[in-house]
């Protein structure tokens, strides 16, 4: 991509008269934002004709689409049925977004289930290789992005998701959630630490990756166990101005989804501050 696009996490609160995807896209255009992350977090409704229509509207409006797969994914489950359903959640999300001409999908890959991270990684890696191969066979044209997670019981450290991308390649790239990174570590909340992340990604995955980023941020509350809940930026300690300066200085391109509860509110604020820098 040739710029950083600011996306809402789902349908804006101010979308009227009906809160559907079509009206949401029109409202996003009116607001001066750049697109939407379609939220399939509670489940995927497979409707390809609808997504083709949504994709056409997004293209006509010059908007970018991404999608968030359902929360009910655990590639390290000991129950084969749950793993199989996890495959379908990821692939159905990718299929729908591909029909809409979208950019990339995000998913929560797994839980450690009380095991050591080093024991979990190989299993998640093998499943993602298989999923990536299935996506390749279907010629799906979207990135599949395991997300950096905020709770310490969840698979998805910065190092894990970057390593997956490096070892698997193909469709797999990371989704870097900076709020989760801060909540999980208690660190990564300064300009110097933000650019350290970009330097690490460039070193491990190549500088071109910084032009194809999928980033999440938000206000966040956390404890020693990591993430507790997302909040609006004004109610958190996340240093978003330093974060935006790092994005600007490194000329990061791709998409930024602000997952604050006020949906378009913080997204608009971030874009306005960024454009004034």
N, C-alpha and C positions, 0 to 999 in steps of 0.2 A: 504494500500500500504506500501511497505517497503522502499521507498525513495521519494524524491521530484523530480518530472518530469517537465522539462522545455519545454513548448509547444509554437508553433507559433500561432498567431491569424489569421488563414487562410493560404492561399498559399504563400510561400516565394517569394519575388521579383526575386530571383535568380533561380527559378524553370524553367527548359527548357527541351525540346524545346516547349512544350505546357503547358500552365498553367492549368492543370487539377489535380484532387485529387491524381491520381496514381503517376504522375511525382513529385508532391509536396511531397508525402511521401518518395520517393526515395531521393529527395534532402535533406529533413530533416534528413534522416539517414546519408547522406554524411556529413552534417554539424556537426553531433555529438549531435543533439538535440533529444528530447525524444518523440515527437508526435505533434499533431496539434489539435487546436479547429476549427472544421468545421463551417464556417460562413454562417448561413441561415438567416442573419439579414435582407435581402431584400425579403425574401420569401422562402418557402420550395418547392422543386421539389421532389415529392414522387416517388422514383425509388428504390425499394427494391433490385432487382437483382444487381444493381450497388453498393449499399451500402454493400451488402454481399461480393462482389468482393473487394471493398475498405477495408473492415474489414479483409479479409483474407490476403491481402498484408500487412496491418499494423501489424497483428499478426506475419507474417513471418519475418518482419523487426524488431520486438520487440518494436513497437511504441504504444503509448497510444492515443486514440481518445476521444475528447469531442465535444460538439456542442453548438452553440449559437443560440437560437430561434429568430424568426423575431422580429424586433423592434415594430411591430404593435400589441402590446398586452396591454390591459387595462382591468383588472378584476374588475375595479370599474366604468366602463362606464355605463351610464344610458340607452344606446342602447343595447337591448338584442342581436341583430345581432353581434355587436362588441364583446360582451362577448363570444358568441358562437364561433366566429372566433378565439378569444384568446385561447379558449380551444383547438381548432384544431391545432393552431400554436404550442402550447406546446406539445400536444400529438403526432403530426406528427413528430416533431423533435425527440422526445423520441423514437418513433417507428423506425425511420431510424437509429438512433444511436444504438439502441438495435440490429438491424439486423447486424450492423458492429461490435458488441461485444464491444461497447464503455463504457465509465466510467460514465459520467454525463452530463446533459444539463443545460444551464444557460438561464434565461429569466428575462426581466424587468417586474415586476408584475403589476404595476398600477400607476395611478396619483391620487393625492388628489382631483383634480377638484374643488379647492377652499374650500374644507371641512376640518374640523379638523381631524388630524391623528387618533385620538381615535375613530372617527366615521367611518373611512375607514377600519380600521383593521378587524373588525368582518366580513365584506363582503368579503374581500380578503381571510381571513381564511376559510370561508365556501366554496368558490370556489376552493381553493387549497385542501381542504379535498375531495371534489368531484373528482377533477382531479386525486388526489393520489389514490382514490378508483378505478377509471377507469383504471389507469395504473396497479394497482394490479390485476384487473380482467383479463387484457391482459398479465399478467406475464412479464411485462417489467422489465428488470434487470438494469436499469440505475437510478442514483439519479436525482431528479428534484430540481433545485437550484434557488430560487429567489435571485437576485443579489443586493448587497448593492449599492445604486444609488447615483450619484454625485450632482444632482440638488435638491434643497429644495422643488420643486413642485412635486417631484416623491416620491411615496411610496417606502420605502426600506432603513430605517435607520439600523444601526447595531442591535439595540435592537429589531426592528420589525422582521427582518429576522431570528434572533436567537430565538425569541419567537415563530414564526411560526414553526420552526423546533422542538422546545421543545414540543409544544402543539399537533402537527400533527404526528410527527415521520414518520414511514413508509418510503416512498421514499424521503421525504423532508429534505434537508440539505441546509445550506446557501452557497452562493458564496460571499466571502469576497473580495471586490475590495478596496485595500488600497489607491489607487489614488483617487477614489471617496470619500472614508472616509475623506481623507485629504481636498479635495475640498469642501465637504459639511460642514465640521466643522471648517476648518481653523487650526485644530490641528492634532493629530495623525501623527506626522512626526519626531519621535525620537525613539531610541531604547526602552526607558522606556515605551513609549506609544504603540509601536508595541507589546511588550510582554504583556502589559495590555490587549490587545485584545485577545491574546491567552489564558491568564488566565481566562478571562470572558467566552470564548467559552468552555473551559474545565470545568468550574464551572457549566455552564448552561446545557451543552449537553454531558458532560463526556469527560475524557481525551482521550478516543479512537477516538473521533472526530478529534483530531489533527493529526491522522494518515490517515484520509480520507478527507483532505482539498481540496477545489477548490478555488484557489486564482487568482485574477487579480491584475495587477499593470501596471503603465506606467508613463511617464511624463504627467503633466496636468497643464492647465491654468484655473484659477478660479476667481470668484468675490464674493461679499457678497451673491449672489444668488446660489453660488455653481459652479459646473463644467461649463466651457466654451468649452474647446476642449482638446483632447489628443495631446501631443507633444512628441518628443523624449526626453529621460531622461536628456540629456545634456542641454536642454533648459528649464528645470523645477527646482523647489526647492525641489523635492522629494528626501529624503535622503536614496537612495537605498542601500548604503553600510551598514547603520545601520539596514535597513530592512532585508537584507540578513543575517546579523549577528544574528538577532532575530530568523529568520527561522532556522539557523544552531544550535543555542544554545538550541532551544526547539525541535530540531529533527522533524520538521514539515514534514509530508509525504503527498503525493497526487499529485496535479498538480498546476503549476504556469504558467499562461498565461500572457505574457507581451504584452499589447495592444498598444505599441508605434507605430506610423505610419510607421517606418522603418521595421516593421514585424520581420524578423530574426535578424536584427542588434542588437537591445537592448536585445533580448532574449539570443543571444549568449554571449553578454557581461556579463549579469547577471549570466549565468551558469558558465562561466570561473572564475568570481570573487568568486562565491559561492564555487566552487571546490577547490580553493586555500586557503580557510579559514580553 
